[in-house]
Amino acid sequence: MNSGTPVPDSYYERTDEHRYKPTAHAGGAWDTAELHFSPLGGLVVHAIERARAARPESGLVLSRISYDILGRLALDECEIRVETVRPGRTIELVEAVVLVADRPVVRARAWFLATVDTAAVAGGPDQLLTPPEQLAPWEMSALWPGGYIASVDVRPLAPPLPGRTTAWISTRHALVAGEPSSPLASYLALVDTANGIAVRQPPTAWIYPNVDLTVHLHRRPEGDWTGLDTTVTFGPTGQGLTSTVLHDVNGPVGHALQMLTVRPVPGR
């Protein structure tokens, strides 16, 4: 990226029908020369929704998406290929593959389910988080580097603790320059931030990137804020887990899980 060139007010720019170029705002936290996965996760949903919009309206809604991170996410142009793996009138499975330099780096699978009026039997945890307007911002970039972290507004409900934080995340940046993205894609573009808000060990001493992200939703998120009620656990043999209850301003909307590979920073 040329630091002398103005950075678009977005995470990506479209270069053709299936290709996107990241801006400096998409820069990673573990390595600023790599992508942060969070906006890429939202971009995948954006690409899936565009592909499905070219077909007749089905009435199906995304209920689960899982991402497997296959390799290094270079801060470079990517291509996203979308395929319907299992078509159906009430259940559909869609796969998206992200390629950088013609090499697959992310494979995502999304389940779409039919909508039915279940308001009469709807129920579950309904705890509301303190609204973000009542909370002070947290300077997350003091802990993590990278363009993405610098781009987000983070508002914890209480001072972050090792392995435990509840916070709201928002951004003023568009997902793709010059084109609207759905509330769902914009919401999911912030979920991967969870692994960075509840650090169990300093990232200067320990490395614990996630190799996947799985999101289950029981309703569609609303509003401009992504709420993350996050717990991070490290096991004794190099594995970890970041577990998050996902919220919007109206309450819980689902869950997210991230599997971590935990190891000390080389040389320490």
C-alpha positions as CSV (number, residue, x, y, z in Angstrom):
1,M,0.0,0.0,0.0
2,N,1.3,3.5,-0.9
3,S,1.1,5.6,2.2
4,G,1.1,8.7,0.0
5,T,-2.2,7.7,-1.6
6,P,-5.5,8.6,0.1
7,V,-7.0,5.5,1.7
8,P,-10.7,4.9,0.6
9,D,-13.2,5.1,3.4
10,S,-13.8,1.3,3.1
11,Y,-12.2,-2.0,3.7
12,Y,-12.2,-3.2,0.1
13,E,-12.5,-1.8,-3.4
14,R,-14.1,-3.9,-6.2
15,T,-11.7,-4.5,-9.2
16,D,-14.1,-6.8,-11.2
17,E,-17.2,-8.9,-10.7
18,H,-15.5,-11.4,-8.4
19,R,-12.3,-9.6,-7.2
20,Y,-11.6,-7.2,-4.4
21,K,-8.6,-5.1,-3.4
22,P,-8.1,-4.4,0.3
23,T,-7.4,-1.0,1.7
24,A,-5.1,-0.2,4.5
25,H,-8.1,-0.4,6.9
26,A,-8.1,-4.2,6.4
27,G,-4.6,-4.6,7.8
28,G,-4.0,-7.4,10.3
29,A,-3.2,-7.3,14.0
30,W,-0.8,-10.3,14.1
31,D,1.1,-9.0,11.0
32,T,0.3,-5.6,9.5
33,A,1.3,-7.0,6.0
34,E,-1.6,-9.5,6.2
35,L,-5.4,-9.1,6.2
36,H,-7.4,-9.0,9.4
37,F,-9.9,-11.7,9.0
38,S,-12.9,-9.8,10.4
39,P,-13.7,-7.6,7.3
40,L,-12.8,-10.5,5.0
41,G,-15.5,-12.6,6.8
42,G,-18.0,-9.9,6.1
43,L,-16.8,-9.6,2.5
44,V,-17.5,-13.3,2.0
45,V,-21.1,-12.9,3.1
46,H,-21.4,-9.9,0.8
47,A,-20.2,-12.0,-2.1
48,I,-22.5,-14.9,-1.3
49,E,-25.5,-12.5,-1.0
50,R,-24.6,-10.9,-4.4
51,A,-24.5,-14.3,-6.0
52,R,-27.8,-15.4,-4.5
53,A,-29.5,-12.1,-5.5
54,A,-29.0,-13.0,-9.2
55,R,-31.4,-15.9,-8.7
56,P,-35.2,-15.8,-7.9
57,E,-36.0,-14.8,-4.3
58,S,-36.1,-17.9,-2.2
59,G,-37.1,-16.6,1.2
60,L,-34.2,-18.4,2.9
61,V,-32.0,-16.7,5.5
62,L,-28.4,-17.4,6.5
63,S,-28.5,-19.3,9.8
64,R,-24.9,-20.6,10.0
65,I,-21.6,-19.8,8.4
66,S,-18.3,-21.5,9.1
67,Y,-14.9,-20.2,7.8
68,D,-11.8,-22.3,7.6
69,I,-8.6,-20.2,7.3
70,L,-6.3,-22.3,5.1
71,G,-3.2,-20.2,5.0
72,R,-1.5,-16.7,5.2
73,L,-3.9,-13.9,4.3
74,A,-1.7,-11.6,2.4
75,L,-2.8,-7.9,2.2
76,D,-3.5,-8.3,-1.5
77,E,-6.3,-8.6,-4.1
78,C,-8.5,-11.6,-3.6
79,E,-11.0,-13.5,-5.7
80,I,-14.2,-15.0,-4.2
81,R,-15.9,-17.9,-6.0
82,V,-19.4,-18.9,-4.8
83,E,-21.1,-22.2,-5.5
84,T,-24.4,-23.7,-4.3
85,V,-23.5,-27.1,-3.0
86,R,-26.9,-28.2,-1.9
87,P,-29.9,-26.4,-3.5
88,G,-33.3,-26.6,-1.9
89,R,-36.6,-24.8,-1.3
90,T,-36.3,-24.9,2.5
91,I,-32.7,-25.7,3.1
92,E,-29.7,-24.6,1.1
93,L,-25.9,-24.9,1.5
94,V,-23.6,-22.5,-0.3
95,E,-19.8,-22.6,-0.4
96,A,-17.4,-19.6,-1.0
97,V,-13.7,-19.9,-1.6
98,V,-11.4,-17.0,-1.3
99,L,-8.2,-17.0,-3.4
100,V,-5.1,-14.8,-3.2
101,A,-2.6,-15.2,-6.0
102,D,-4.8,-18.1,-7.3
103,R,-4.3,-20.0,-4.0
104,P,-7.2,-20.8,-1.7
105,V,-6.8,-19.1,1.6
106,V,-10.4,-19.3,3.1
107,R,-13.2,-21.8,2.5
108,A,-16.6,-20.9,3.9
109,R,-19.9,-22.8,4.0
110,A,-23.2,-21.1,4.7
111,W,-26.5,-22.8,5.6
112,F,-29.7,-21.0,4.6
113,L,-33.0,-22.0,6.1
114,A,-36.6,-21.2,5.3
115,T,-38.4,-18.5,7.3
116,V,-41.5,-19.5,9.2
117,D,-43.6,-17.5,11.7
118,T,-42.5,-18.9,15.1
119,A,-43.1,-15.8,17.1
120,A,-45.6,-17.6,19.3
121,V,-43.0,-20.1,20.6
122,A,-39.8,-17.9,20.4
123,G,-37.8,-17.8,23.5
124,G,-34.3,-18.0,25.0
125,P,-31.9,-15.8,26.9
126,D,-33.0,-12.2,26.5
127,Q,-30.4,-10.2,28.5
128,L,-29.8,-6.8,27.1
129,L,-26.3,-5.3,27.2
130,T,-25.8,-1.7,28.3
131,P,-26.3,0.4,25.2
132,P,-23.1,1.5,23.5
133,E,-24.2,5.2,23.7
134,Q,-23.7,5.0,27.5
135,L,-20.2,3.5,27.3
136,A,-16.8,5.1,26.8
137,P,-14.5,4.0,23.8
138,W,-11.5,1.8,24.5
139,E,-8.3,2.5,22.6
140,M,-7.8,-1.1,21.4
141,S,-4.9,0.0,19.1
142,A,-2.8,0.5,22.3
143,L,-2.8,-3.3,22.5
144,W,-3.0,-4.3,18.9
145,P,-1.4,-2.9,15.7
146,G,-2.9,-2.8,12.2
147,G,-5.3,-0.8,10.1
148,Y,-8.4,-2.8,11.0
149,I,-8.0,-2.3,14.8
150,A,-7.4,1.4,14.3
151,S,-10.6,1.6,12.2
152,V,-13.1,0.3,14.8
153,D,-15.0,1.9,17.7
154,V,-14.8,-0.5,20.7
155,R,-16.8,0.1,23.8
156,P,-16.5,-2.4,26.7
157,L,-19.1,-2.7,29.3
158,A,-16.4,-3.0,32.0
159,P,-12.6,-2.9,31.9
160,P,-11.4,-5.9,29.9
161,L,-10.1,-8.8,32.0
162,P,-7.7,-11.6,30.9
163,G,-9.9,-14.0,28.9
164,R,-13.2,-12.2,29.6
165,T,-14.7,-9.1,28.0
166,T,-18.1,-7.9,26.8
167,A,-17.9,-5.0,24.3
168,W,-19.7,-3.3,21.5
169,I,-17.9,-2.9,18.1
170,S,-18.8,-0.5,15.3
171,T,-17.1,1.1,12.3
172,R,-17.8,4.1,10.1
173,H,-16.1,2.4,7.1
174,A,-18.1,0.7,4.3
175,L,-17.3,-2.9,3.5
176,V,-16.8,-2.3,-0.2
177,A,-16.3,1.2,-1.7
178,G,-19.2,2.6,-3.6
179,E,-21.7,-0.2,-3.0
180,P,-24.1,-1.0,-0.1
181,S,-23.7,-4.1,2.0
182,S,-26.5,-5.8,3.9
183,P,-26.9,-5.3,7.7
184,L,-25.9,-9.0,8.1
185,A,-22.7,-8.7,6.1
186,S,-21.7,-5.5,8.0
187,Y,-22.5,-7.2,11.3
188,L,-20.5,-10.3,10.5
189,A,-17.6,-8.1,9.3
190,L,-16.9,-7.3,13.0
191,V,-17.4,-10.7,14.7
192,D,-13.8,-11.9,14.3
193,T,-12.7,-9.0,16.5
194,A,-13.8,-11.2,19.5
195,N,-10.4,-13.0,19.7
196,G,-8.7,-9.6,20.4
197,I,-10.9,-8.0,23.0
198,A,-10.4,-10.6,25.8
199,V,-6.7,-11.3,25.6
200,R,-5.6,-14.0,28.1
201,Q,-1.9,-13.3,27.5
202,P,-0.1,-10.3,26.0
203,P,0.3,-10.7,22.2
204,T,3.9,-9.6,22.6
205,A,4.6,-12.8,24.6
206,W,2.1,-15.3,23.1
207,I,0.6,-16.0,19.7
208,Y,-3.0,-17.3,19.5
209,P,-4.5,-16.7,16.1
210,N,-7.8,-18.4,15.2
211,V,-7.8,-21.0,12.4
212,D,-11.5,-20.9,12.0
213,L,-14.7,-19.0,12.8
214,T,-18.2,-20.5,13.1
215,V,-21.3,-18.3,13.6
216,H,-24.8,-19.6,14.4
217,L,-27.7,-17.2,14.3
218,H,-31.2,-17.6,15.7
219,R,-32.4,-14.2,14.4
220,R,-31.2,-11.5,12.1
221,P,-29.1,-8.8,13.8
222,E,-30.2,-5.2,13.6
223,G,-28.5,-1.9,14.0
224,D,-24.9,-0.6,13.5
225,W,-23.3,-2.3,16.6
226,T,-22.0,-5.8,17.0
227,G,-22.1,-7.0,20.7
228,L,-19.5,-9.5,21.8
229,D,-19.8,-11.3,25.1
230,T,-16.5,-13.2,24.9
231,T,-14.6,-15.8,26.9
232,V,-11.1,-17.0,25.9
233,T,-9.8,-20.4,27.2
234,F,-6.3,-21.8,26.7
235,G,-5.8,-25.6,27.1
236,P,-2.6,-27.2,28.3
237,T,-1.3,-28.5,24.9
238,G,-1.4,-25.6,22.6
239,Q,-5.1,-25.3,21.7
240,G,-7.5,-22.5,22.7
241,L,-11.1,-21.5,22.2
242,T,-12.7,-18.1,21.9
243,S,-16.5,-18.4,22.7
244,T,-18.8,-15.5,22.1
245,V,-22.5,-14.8,22.7
246,L,-23.4,-12.4,19.9
247,H,-25.7,-9.5,20.5
248,D,-27.4,-6.6,18.8
249,V,-29.1,-3.7,20.6
250,N,-32.2,-5.9,21.1
251,G,-30.5,-8.8,22.8
252,P,-28.7,-12.0,21.9
253,V,-28.7,-13.1,18.2
254,G,-26.5,-16.2,18.2
255,H,-23.0,-17.6,19.0
256,A,-19.5,-17.6,17.6
257,L,-16.6,-20.0,18.1
258,Q,-13.0,-19.6,17.1
259,M,-10.4,-22.4,17.5
260,L,-7.0,-21.0,18.5
261,T,-3.4,-22.2,17.9
262,V,-1.5,-21.1,21.0
263,R,2.3,-20.8,21.2
264,P,4.9,-18.5,22.7
265,V,6.4,-15.7,20.6
266,P,9.7,-17.1,19.1
267,G,12.7,-16.2,21.1
268,R,10.9,-15.7,24.4
